[in-house]
Amino acid sequence: MCLTGVDYFSTLGYQPGIAALAAGALSPIATLVLVLITLFGALPMYRRVAEESPHGDGSLSMLERLLSYWPSKLLVLSLIGFVATGFIITITLSAADASAHLLENPYLKTALSGKQVAVTLTLLLLLAAIFLKGFKEAIGIAVVLVVAYLGLSVVVIARGLLEIRNHPTAVGDWVDAMTSAHSAPFGIIGASLLVFPALALGLSGFETGVVVMPLVKGDPDDTEEHPAGRIRNAKKLLTTAALIMSVLLIGSSLVTTLLIPHAAFEPGGAANGRALAYLAHDLLGEGFGTAYDAATIGILWFAGASAMAGLLNIVPRYLPRYGMAPDWARSTRPLVVVLTVIAIVVTLSFHASVDKQAGAYATGVLALMTSAAIAVFLTELRRGHRGTAAFFLVISAIFVYTIGITIAERPEGLIIALVFIAMILTFSVWSRIVRSTELRVQRVVYDEGAQAILDDAARGIQPLRFIANKLNAGDRDEYRAKSLDVRMHNHLNGRQGAIFLEVEVSDASDFATTVQVTSAIVGGHYILRATGPSVPNVLAAVLLDVRDRMPKPPHVYFEWSEKAPGQNVLRFLLAGEGDIPPLTHEILRRAEPDATRRPLVHVGG
């Protein structure tokens, strides 16, 4: 919870100030609206996500399952662009905000003046160093920072409430300020609803909460397919964090609105972006204020740890599996280096400005929450749960409205997200092309009939010969005509037996999978039929597997393709077909460097 909380709870550092600027005297009411949407909208939604995706895939896996083939992959890649936007900007914005608090501290203001970028970069490098050291260290630091920050925040809020009690006119002045602009209760509620998009950053942290679910302890009898204990405990994590944050949001908004002059919230004001820290210095003295600054700086800086943990979990789960990232992307340390370099570039691009990154941060967070709401709604609708689906449809509408308003007011967030999406798509396509001639098969599994055919072949004349065939009619005439053509073009006589080998493409958008091989006998011809994502890769995998079962490497016979080379390239990348013979040979060459152990490829016609 603390690893998630360094992101979620750290928004207390700037959320009261944002609320005061957006809603003025209505800030506590607007914050109450935010809390209600948190508890009765976002929390139920992500509890459902936890049930549907207990292995840390987040809401992306739910949307992935709703579609198939390339549309599914492209949707996930686009959403990963928003994930990257939200999480990378979380890292950079939090570090920038932490450095801003450092620069505002009265003891450090003179020494660090004008060094915002340098301080932010230093904090980013320290964060990377912790993750390079080890993940347990990151969790330990998160626990210390969250406990210290929440404890000190409670002290500040309690002292603020006591101050309000000692000044009875404060509440009356606040009520007068609200009613002077909105005399009717419905007017106050309506105005509070309208400013909700500006406060939506207070919802950040839910997606990270489900992404780090593999770290949640379950029951001893949990299975990979049904981790009931992990799901139950993840729900407790989400609920506990939401309840803690809701209480603190309402308390902080009340004390800051009633005790801080509105002018101090304005850009350049002493409370801008640091309302609770302002009260800590004002009500509890410079010593306590400095301690609170230190806790705030620590949790804001380490909020990037939550985002880093999320990226380290999401990227290896999707991109390498799609073939759209190198295999080293599954390893933590190289990925930490890459993500840190990206964060440094973003920080330099925005000159470590919190305000300039706020729009991108809001867009990334809200895009994830909107996609989660839609995914839960569509899942419930598909299962026929009409009442639940209607409820989540309303939640989805709220988030669609919120992100629409956010993009309209801060379009730079969408632009940055589109840049991330374009980068991910470009890199993914390049990686997919580069890795297309890898073997891409995890293992080959035969049914009883196929196993029996290979067992008989192992006792027969060697080498075993295969005729590659694209299944059409599947009747006796097809196999007889194909056998005659191949034998004529490759000078095989009738005494040299051969088994037909066919591949059915299951989902060409998949990168690696398990190949299932079945068998058939048509007109006295023995046939092995394999299923996989790409014809040449599956053929190569079956040939290599058969080689390990036979005394000699097998031979395979093809006919030349009649299609143009460019067309064949596209068919291979998109449909898993293409110019099969040379591709099969290249995959075999890469998979087996020793030519004496490599299955032989023959092409005639």
C-alpha positions in Angstrom: 0.0 0.0 0.0 2.9 2.4 0.8 4.5 1.7 -2.6 1.2 2.7 -4.2 0.7 5.4 -1.7 3.8 7.4 -2.5 2.0 8.3 -5.7 -1.6 8.5 -4.3 -0.9 10.2 -1.0 1.7 12.5 -2.4 -1.1 14.5 -4.2 -1.8 16.0 -0.8 1.2 18.1 -1.5 -0.5 20.1 -4.3 -4.2 18.9 -4.4 -5.5 21.5 -1.8 -3.9 24.3 -3.7 -5.3 23.1 -7.0 -8.8 22.9 -5.4 -8.5 26.4 -3.9 -7.5 27.9 -7.2 -10.2 26.1 -9.2 -13.1 26.4 -6.8 -12.2 29.1 -4.4 -14.5 29.0 -1.3 -16.3 26.0 -2.8 -13.0 24.0 -2.5 -14.2 21.7 0.4 -17.5 21.0 -1.3 -15.7 20.3 -4.6 -13.3 18.0 -2.7 -16.3 16.2 -1.2 -17.5 15.5 -4.7 -14.1 14.2 -5.6 -14.2 11.9 -2.5 -17.7 10.6 -3.4 -16.6 9.8 -6.9 -13.5 8.1 -5.4 -15.4 5.9 -3.0 -18.5 5.2 -5.1 -17.0 5.3 -8.6 -13.3 4.7 -8.9 -13.0 2.3 -6.0 -15.7 -0.2 -7.1 -14.4 0.1 -10.7 -10.8 -0.9 -9.7 -12.0 -3.6 -7.3 -13.5 -5.2 -10.4 -10.3 -4.7 -12.3 -8.5 -6.5 -9.5 -10.8 -9.4 -9.9 -10.4 -9.6 -13.7 -6.6 -8.9 -13.8 -4.9 -10.3 -10.7 -1.5 -10.7 -12.3 -0.6 -7.1 -12.6 -1.8 -6.5 -16.2 -4.1 -3.7 -15.1 -7.2 -2.6 -17.0 -5.3 -3.0 -20.3 -5.7 -6.8 -20.2 -9.5 -6.4 -20.0 -9.6 -4.3 -23.1 -7.2 -6.7 -24.8 -9.6 -9.6 -24.2 -12.5 -7.6 -25.6 -10.9 -7.4 -29.0 -8.7 -9.8 -31.0 -5.9 -9.9 -33.6 -4.2 -6.7 -34.6 -7.0 -4.3 -33.4 -6.4 -5.7 -29.9 -2.6 -5.2 -30.1 -2.9 -1.7 -31.6 -5.4 -0.7 -28.8 -3.1 -1.9 -26.1 -0.1 -0.2 -27.7 -2.0 3.1 -27.8 -3.1 2.7 -24.2 0.5 1.9 -23.2 1.3 5.3 -24.7 -1.0 6.9 -22.2 0.4 4.7 -19.5 3.9 5.9 -20.4 2.6 9.5 -20.4 1.0 9.2 -17.0 3.8 7.2 -15.4 6.8 9.0 -16.9 5.2 12.4 -16.1 4.5 11.2 -12.6 8.2 10.5 -12.2 9.3 13.8 -13.7 6.6 16.0 -12.2 6.9 14.6 -8.8 10.7 15.1 -8.8 10.2 18.6 -10.1 7.6 19.3 -7.4 10.0 17.9 -4.7 12.7 20.2 -6.0 10.3 23.2 -5.9 9.6 22.4 -2.2 13.4 22.3 -1.6 13.9 25.6 -3.3 11.0 27.2 -1.2 12.4 26.1 2.1 13.6 29.2 4.0 16.9 27.5 5.0 17.7 26.4 1.4 16.1 29.1 -0.7 19.3 31.1 -1.2 21.7 28.2 -1.8 19.4 26.5 -4.3 18.0 29.5 -6.1 17.9 29.0 -9.9 18.9 25.3 -9.7 15.5 23.7 -10.2 16.6 21.6 -13.2 19.8 20.4 -11.6 18.1 19.4 -8.3 15.3 17.6 -10.3 17.9 15.6 -12.3 19.7 14.7 -9.1 16.5 13.3 -7.6 15.8 11.3 -10.8 19.2 9.7 -10.7 18.8 8.9 -7.0 15.4 7.2 -7.8 17.0 5.1 -10.5 19.9 4.2 -8.2 17.5 2.7 -5.7 15.8 0.6 -8.3 19.1 -0.6 -9.7 20.0 -1.6 -6.2 16.9 -3.7 -5.7 13.2 -3.7 -5.4 13.0 -4.5 -1.7 14.9 -1.4 -0.9 12.3 0.7 -2.8 9.5 -0.8 -0.8 11.3 -0.2 2.5 11.8 3.5 1.7 8.2 3.8 0.6 7.0 2.6 3.9 9.1 5.0 5.9 8.2 8.0 3.7 4.4 7.3 3.7 4.2 6.7 7.5 6.2 9.9 8.2 4.3 12.0 5.7 0.8 10.9 6.7 1.7 11.3 10.4 2.9 14.8 9.9 0.0 15.7 7.7 -2.5 14.5 10.3 -0.7 16.8 12.8 -1.0 19.8 10.4 -4.6 19.1 9.7 -5.5 18.6 13.4 -3.6 21.9 14.3 -5.6 23.6 11.5 -8.9 22.3 12.8 -8.0 23.6 16.3 -7.2 27.0 14.8 -10.6 27.1 13.1 -12.2 26.2 16.4 -10.3 29.0 18.1 -11.7 31.4 15.5 -15.4 30.9 15.3 -15.9 33.5 12.7 -13.8 31.5 10.2 -16.6 29.1 9.4 -19.1 31.9 9.1 -16.9 33.9 6.8 -16.4 30.7 4.6 -20.2 30.1 4.4 -20.8 33.7 3.5 -18.1 33.5 0.8 -19.9 30.5 -0.7 -23.4 31.8 -0.5 -22.5 35.2 -1.9 -21.8 33.6 -5.2 -24.2 30.7 -5.0 -27.2 31.3 -2.7 -29.0 28.1 -3.5 -27.7 24.7 -2.4 -28.1 23.3 -5.9 -26.0 26.1 -7.3 -23.2 25.2 -4.9 -23.4 21.5 -5.8 -23.6 22.3 -9.5 -20.6 24.6 -9.4 -18.7 22.0 -7.4 -19.5 19.4 -10.1 -18.2 21.7 -12.8 -14.8 22.0 -11.3 -14.4 18.3 -10.8 -12.1 17.9 -13.8 -9.6 20.3 -12.2 -9.5 18.1 -9.1 -9.3 14.7 -10.8 -5.6 14.4 -10.1 -6.7 13.4 -6.6 -7.7 10.0 -8.2 -4.2 9.1 -9.2 -2.8 5.9 -7.7 -5.6 3.4 -8.5 -4.1 2.0 -11.7 -0.7 1.6 -9.9 -2.6 -0.2 -7.2 -3.7 -3.0 -9.5 -0.5 -3.0 -11.5 1.5 -3.9 -8.4 -0.8 -6.8 -7.5 1.9 -9.5 -8.0 3.5 -8.0 -4.9 0.3 -8.6 -2.8 0.5 -11.7 -0.6 -2.3 -14.3 -1.1 -3.5 -17.5 0.5 -1.4 -20.7 0.6 -3.9 -22.4 -1.6 -3.9 -19.7 -4.3 -3.3 -20.9 -7.8 -2.0 -19.0 -10.8 -5.4 -19.2 -12.5 -7.4 -18.4 -9.3 -5.4 -16.3 -6.8 -8.5 -15.6 -4.6 -6.4 -14.5 -1.6 -4.4 -12.1 -3.6 -7.5 -10.6 -5.1 -9.2 -10.2 -1.7 -6.1 -8.6 -0.2 -5.6 -6.3 -3.2 -9.2 -5.1 -2.7 -8.3 -4.4 1.0 -5.3 -2.4 -0.2 -7.4 -0.3 -2.6 -10.1 0.3 -0.1 -7.8 1.2 2.8 -5.8 3.7 0.6 -9.0 5.3 -0.7 -10.5 5.7 2.8 -7.3 7.2 4.2 -6.9 9.6 1.2 -10.6 10.6 1.4 -10.3 11.7 5.0 -7.1 13.6 4.4 -8.4 15.3 1.3 -11.5 16.6 3.0 -9.5 17.7 6.1 -6.7 19.4 4.1 -9.2 21.2 1.8 -11.1 22.5 4.8 -8.2 23.9 6.8 -6.4 25.4 3.8 -9.5 27.1 2.4 -10.5 28.6 5.8 -7.0 29.6 7.0 -5.0 30.6 3.9 -5.7 33.9 2.1 -6.8 33.2 -1.5 -4.0 35.4 -2.9 -1.4 33.0 -1.4 -2.7 30.2 -3.7 -2.1 32.2 -6.8 1.0 31.5 -9.0 4.0 33.0 -7.2 2.1 32.9 -3.9 3.6 31.4 -0.8 1.0 28.6 -0.7 1.0 27.8 -4.4 1.5 24.1 -4.8 2.3 23.7 -1.1 -0.8 24.6 0.9 -0.2 22.2 3.8 3.5 23.0 4.0 2.5 26.7 4.2 0.2 25.9 7.2 3.0 23.8 8.8 5.3 26.7 8.8 2.6 29.2 9.8 1.0 27.3 12.6 3.7 25.0 14.0 6.9 27.0 13.4 9.9 26.9 11.1 11.4 23.8 12.7 8.2 21.6 12.3 7.6 23.3 8.9 11.1 22.2 7.8 10.4 18.6 9.0 7.1 18.7 7.0 9.0 20.0 4.0 11.4 17.1 4.3 8.6 14.6 4.4 6.8 16.2 1.5 9.9 16.4 -0.5 10.6 12.7 0.2 7.2 11.4 -0.7 6.9 13.6 -3.8 10.3 12.5 -5.0 9.5 8.9 -4.3 6.1 9.1 -6.0 8.1 8.3 -9.0 8.9 4.9 -7.5 5.2 3.9 -7.7 5.2 4.9 -11.4 8.5 3.2 -12.0 7.2 0.0 -10.4 4.1 0.2 -12.7 6.2 0.6 -15.8 8.6 -2.2 -14.8 5.5 -4.5 -14.5 3.5 -3.4 -17.5 6.2 -3.1 -20.2 7.6 -6.7 -19.9 4.0 -8.1 -19.8 3.1 -6.7 -23.2 5.8 -5.4 -25.5 8.2 -8.5 -25.5 5.2 -10.8 -25.7 4.0 -9.0 -28.8 7.5 -9.2 -30.3 7.5 -5.4 -30.1 10.5 -5.0 -27.8 13.8 -6.9 -27.4 13.9 -9.7 -24.8 16.1 -7.6 -22.5 13.0 -5.4 -21.9 11.9 -8.2 -19.6 14.9 -7.5 -17.3 14.5 -4.8 -14.6 17.9 -3.1 -14.6 18.2 -2.3 -18.4 14.6 -1.1 -18.4 15.3 1.2 -15.4 18.1 2.8 -17.3 15.9 3.3 -20.4 13.1 4.8 -18.4 15.4 7.1 -16.5 16.9 8.4 -19.7 13.4 9.1 -21.0 12.6 10.9 -17.7 15.7 13.0 -18.0 14.8 14.1 -21.6 11.3 15.0 -20.5 12.6 17.0 -17.5 15.0 18.9 -19.7 12.3 19.5 -22.3 9.9 21.1 -19.7 12.8 22.8 -17.7 11.6 20.9 -14.6 8.4 23.0 -14.5 5.5 21.5 -12.6 2.9 23.7 -14.3 4.0 22.8 -17.8 3.8 19.1 -17.0 0.4 19.2 -15.2 -1.7 18.9 -18.3 0.2 15.8 -19.5 0.0 14.2 -16.1 -3.8 14.8 -15.9 -4.3 13.4 -19.4 -2.3 10.3 -18.8 -4.0 9.5 -15.4 -7.5 10.2 -16.7 -7.0 8.2 -19.9 -6.1 5.2 -17.9 -9.1 5.6 -15.6 -11.4 6.2 -18.5 -10.2 3.1 -20.3 -10.6 1.1 -17.0 -14.2 2.4 -16.6 -15.1 1.5 -20.2 -13.4 -1.9 -19.9 -15.4 -2.8 -16.7 -18.6 -1.5 -18.4 -18.1 -3.6 -21.5 -17.1 -6.7 -19.5 -20.3 -6.5 -17.4 -22.4 -5.8 -20.5 -21.0 -8.9 -22.3 -21.8 -11.0 -19.3 -25.4 -9.9 -19.2 -25.2 -8.0 -15.9 -27.4 -5.1 -17.0 -27.7 -3.3 -13.7 -24.0 -3.4 -13.0 -23.3 -2.4 -16.6 -25.6 0.6 -16.3 -23.8 1.7 -13.1 -20.4 1.5 -14.7 -21.8 3.3 -17.8 -22.5 6.3 -15.7 -19.0 6.1 -14.2 -17.6 5.8 -17.7 -19.6 8.9 -18.8 -18.1 10.9 -15.8 -14.6 10.0 -16.8 -15.2 10.6 -20.5 -16.5 14.1 -19.6 -13.6 14.7 -17.3 -10.9 13.8 -19.8 -12.7 15.7 -22.5 -12.7 18.9 -20.4 -9.1 18.3 -19.4 -7.9 17.9 -23.1 -9.9 20.9 -24.2 -8.3 23.1 -21.5 -4.8 21.6 -21.6 -4.4 20.1 -25.1 -0.6 19.8 -24.6 -1.3 16.7 -22.5 -2.9 14.9 -25.5 -0.1 16.1 -27.8 2.5 14.6 -25.4 0.6 11.3 -25.2 0.4 11.1 -29.0 4.1 11.6 -29.1 4.6 8.7 -26.7 2.2 6.6 -28.8 4.0 7.4 -32.0 7.3 6.5 -30.4 6.0 3.2 -29.0 4.3 2.3 -32.4 7.5 3.1 -34.3 9.7 1.2 -32.0 7.3 -1.7 -31.9 7.0 -2.0 -35.6 10.8 -1.9 -35.9 11.2 -4.5 -33.2 8.6 -6.8 -34.8 10.3 -6.6 -38.2 13.8 -7.2 -36.7 12.6 -10.2 -34.6 10.3 -11.7 -37.2 12.8 -14.4 -38.2 13.3 -15.6 -34.6 11.9 -19.1 -33.9 9.0 -17.6 -31.9 7.7 -20.9 -30.7 7.9 -21.9 -27.0 7.3 -25.6 -27.6 5.7 -28.2 -29.9 2.9 -30.5 -28.6 1.7 -33.6 -30.7 -1.6 -35.4 -30.3 -1.5 -39.2 -30.2 -2.0 -39.7 -33.9 0.9 -37.3 -34.8 3.1 -38.9 -32.2 2.4 -42.3 -33.7 3.2 -41.1 -37.2 6.6 -39.8 -36.1 7.4 -42.9 -34.1 6.8 -45.0 -37.2 8.9 -42.6 -39.3 11.8 -42.8 -36.8 12.0 -46.6 -37.5 11.8 -46.1 -41.3 14.1 -44.9 -44.0 16.1 -41.8 -43.2 16.1 -38.8 -43.7 12.4 -38.2 -43.0 10.9 -36.1 -45.8 8.2 -33.5 -45.5 6.1 -31.9 -48.2 4.9 -28.4 -47.2 1.3 -27.9 -48.2 -1.3 -25.1 -47.9 -4.6 -26.8 -47.1 -7.3 -26.1 -49.6 -9.9 -28.8 -50.4 -8.1 -31.4 -48.2 -9.3 -34.3 -50.4 -7.4 -37.1 -52.0 -6.9 -35.3 -55.3 -5.3 -32.3 -53.6 -2.6 -34.5 -51.9 -2.0 -36.7 -55.0 -1.5 -33.7 -57.3 0.8 -31.9 -54.7 2.9 -35.1 -54.3 3.3 -35.5 -58.0 4.3 -31.8 -58.5 6.9 -31.8 -55.7 8.4 -35.2 -56.7 8.7 -34.0 -60.4 10.3 -30.7 -59.5 12.7 -32.1 -56.9 13.5 -35.4 -58.6 12.1 -37.6 -55.9 11.1 -41.2 -56.9 8.1 -43.0 -55.7 10.0 -45.2 -53.2 11.1 -42.1 -51.2 8.1 -41.6 -48.8 7.0 -38.2 -47.5 4.7 -36.8 -44.9 2.6 -33.7 -45.6 3.2 -30.8 -43.2 0.6 -28.0 -43.1 0.2 -24.9 -40.9 -2.9 -23.1 -40.0 -2.4 -19.5 -38.8 -4.2 -19.0 -35.5 -3.5 -15.3 -34.8 -0.8 -13.6 -36.8 -0.7 -10.7 -34.4 0.7 -13.1 -31.7 4.4 -13.3 -31.5 5.3 -16.5 -29.6 3.0 -19.4 -28.7 2.8 -23.2 -28.2 2.4 -25.1 -31.4 -0.3 -27.8 -31.4 0.2 -30.6 -34.0 -2.6 -32.9 -35.0 -2.7 -35.7 -37.7 -4.8 -37.0 -40.5 -4.7 -39.7 -43.2 -6.3 -38.9 -46.6 -6.1 -41.3 -49.5 -3.1 -43.1 -47.9 -1.2 -39.8 -47.4 0.0 -39.1 -43.9 -0.5 -35.5 -42.8 0.7 -33.4 -39.8 -1.3 -30.2 -39.2 0.3 -27.5 -36.9 -1.3 -24.4 -35.6 0.6 -21.2 -34.8 1.0 -17.5 -35.4 3.2 -17.7 -38.6 3.7 -20.3 -41.2 7.5 -20.3 -41.7 8.2 -20.0 -37.9 5.9 -22.9 -37.1 7.4 -25.0 -39.9 10.9 -24.3 -38.7 9.9 -25.1 -35.1 8.3 -28.5 -36.1 11.3 -29.4 -38.3 13.8 -28.7 -35.4 11.6 -30.6 -33.0 11.4 -33.6 -35.4 15.2 -33.4 -35.9 15.7 -34.1 -32.2 13.5 -37.2 -32.6 15.1 -38.7 -35.7 18.5 -40.2 -36.5 19.1 -37.6 -39.2 17.9 -34.0 -39.8 14.6 -34.1 -41.9 14.2 -32.6 -45.3 11.3 -30.3 -46.4 10.1 -29.6 -49.9 8.5 -26.4 -51.2 7.3 -24.8 -54.4 8.1 -21.2 -55.2 5.6 -18.4 -54.5 4.1 -16.6 -57.5 3.4 -13.4 -55.6 5.6 -10.2 -55.8 8.4 -9.8 -53.1 6.9 -6.7 -51.6 3.5 -8.3 -51.3 5.1 -11.3 -49.7 6.8 -9.2 -47.0 3.6 -7.6 -46.0 1.8 -10.9 -46.0 4.5 -12.3 -43.7 4.4 -9.4 -41.2 0.6 -9.0 -41.1 -0.8 -12.4 -41.9 2.0 -14.8 -41.0 2.4 -16.2 -44.6 4.5 -14.7 -47.4 7.4 -16.3 -49.3 7.6 -19.4 -47.1 10.7 -21.3 -48.4 13.4 -18.6 -47.9 11.9 -17.4 -44.7 11.8 -21.0 -43.3 15.4 -21.4 -44.3 16.5 -18.1 -42.6 14.7 -19.0 -39.4 16.3 -22.4 -39.3 19.7 -20.8 -40.0 19.3 -18.4 -37.1 18.0 -21.1 -34.7 20.6 -23.7 -35.6 24.1 -22.3 -36.4 25.5 -25.9 -37.1 24.7 -26.6 -40.7 25.2 -30.4 -40.2 22.3 -30.4 -37.7 20.0 -28.1 -39.6 17.0 -29.5 -41.4 17.4 -29.1 -45.2 15.1 -27.0 -47.3 14.4 -27.8 -51.0 12.5 -25.6 -53.4 11.5 -26.6 -56.9 9.2 -25.4 -59.7 
